[in-house]
Amino acid sequence: MTLVSIPNYFDFVRSSLKPLVLEMNERINDDGMWQKLNYSFLMKTRNEDYRVRLATLQVIEHLFDTMRERYLVILNDTIPFISELLEDENEQVEDCAKRIVNRVENLTGESINEYLK
């Protein structure tokens, strides 16, 4: 059984995965460990299944919403992945990537378009 075959996959992401990843990030007091966790999670955005890419973006979006400025610490690691997903073949994935860019720009007060090329 794969994760995507779980009934109500996006309900699972919303109710379990988002809070779990947030809690893990909140409890890690080591920047190196936090970067490793974030990177391993971001690698899921390269999965062939759009649902996995979308779920990953939904978690990232949740982290930006809840951690706000604290999540900007790993923004440089995150931008290349977001940039790729702005041109995803799946419209939902692309829309979620755009929402994340908007959130980042609202948090920083600056455009990040030059970094997304």
C-alpha positions as a printed Julia matrix, in Angstrom:
117×3 Matrix{Float64}:
  0.0    0.0     0.0
  1.39   3.37   -0.97
  0.7    6.57    0.87
 -1.34   7.91   -2.04
 -3.61   4.86   -1.9
 -4.8    5.87    1.58
 -8.53   6.62    1.47
 -9.17  10.34    1.87
 -5.51  11.14    1.21
 -5.9   14.91    1.38
 -7.91  14.64    4.61
 -4.94  12.71    6.02
 -2.57  15.45    4.83
 -4.73  18.16    6.39
 -5.45  16.48    9.7
 -2.24  14.51   10.32
  0.68  15.36    8.08
  0.52  19.15    8.32
  0.43  19.19   12.14
  3.12  16.49   12.34
  5.61  18.31   10.12
  4.92  21.61   11.89
  5.49  19.99   15.28
  8.73  18.42   14.08
  9.95  21.79   12.79
  8.94  23.5    16.03
 10.9   21.03   18.17
 14.13  20.98   16.16
 16.56  23.44   17.7
 19.36  22.66   15.27
 19.42  24.62   12.0
 21.36  21.87   10.21
 18.8   19.22   11.18
 15.96  21.54   10.21
 17.51  22.09    6.79
 17.95  18.34    6.29
 14.33  17.68    7.23
 13.12  20.44    4.95
 15.28  19.23    2.06
 14.09  15.64    2.35
 10.53  16.89    2.39
 11.1   19.2    -0.59
 12.44  16.27   -2.6
  8.85  14.92   -2.55
  7.91  17.79   -4.87
  9.7   15.85   -7.6
  7.47  12.81   -7.23
  5.7   11.63  -10.38
  2.31  11.6    -8.67
  0.79  15.07   -8.62
 -0.99  14.26   -5.35
  2.33  13.83   -3.57
  3.63  17.1    -5.05
  0.43  18.88   -4.07
  0.41  17.44   -0.56
  4.01  18.53   -0.1
  3.18  22.06   -1.23
  0.18  22.14    1.09
  2.47  21.3     4.0
  4.97  23.97    2.93
  2.13  26.47    2.63
  0.98  25.51    6.13
  4.51  26.02    7.47
  4.68  29.5     5.95
  1.26  30.31    7.39
  2.06  29.14   10.89
  5.8   29.73   11.3
  5.79  32.9     9.22
  9.14  34.73    9.48
 10.81  31.77   11.21
 10.29  29.67    8.07
 12.06  32.28    5.95
 15.35  30.95    7.36
 15.17  28.1     4.83
 13.68  30.15    2.03
 16.84  29.92   -0.1
 16.6   26.12    0.01
 12.9   26.2    -0.83
 12.82  28.65   -3.74
 14.31  26.35   -6.43
 11.63  23.75   -5.73
  8.83  26.32   -5.76
 10.21  27.73   -9.0
  9.98  24.32  -10.67
  6.41  23.85   -9.49
  5.25  27.19  -10.89
  5.33  25.4   -14.24
  3.91  22.07  -13.1
  1.73  20.06  -15.47
 -0.99  19.92  -12.83
 -2.98  23.12  -12.35
 -3.63  22.51   -8.63
  0.09  22.11   -7.97
  0.89  25.24   -9.96
 -1.81  27.25   -8.12
 -0.51  26.14   -4.74
  3.04  27.15   -5.72
  1.71  30.59   -6.72
 -0.04  30.96   -3.35
  3.24  30.18   -1.58
  5.06  32.82   -3.64
  2.37  35.34   -2.63
  2.74  34.4     1.03
  6.51  34.77    0.87
  6.19  38.16   -0.8
  3.67  39.28    1.82
  6.0   38.15    4.62
  9.12  39.75    3.18
  7.45  42.78    1.63
  9.55  42.18   -1.48
  9.08  40.51   -4.84
 10.92  37.21   -5.24
 10.37  36.95   -9.0
 14.06  37.42   -9.77
 14.89  34.35   -7.67
 12.29  32.2    -9.41
 14.01  32.2   -12.8
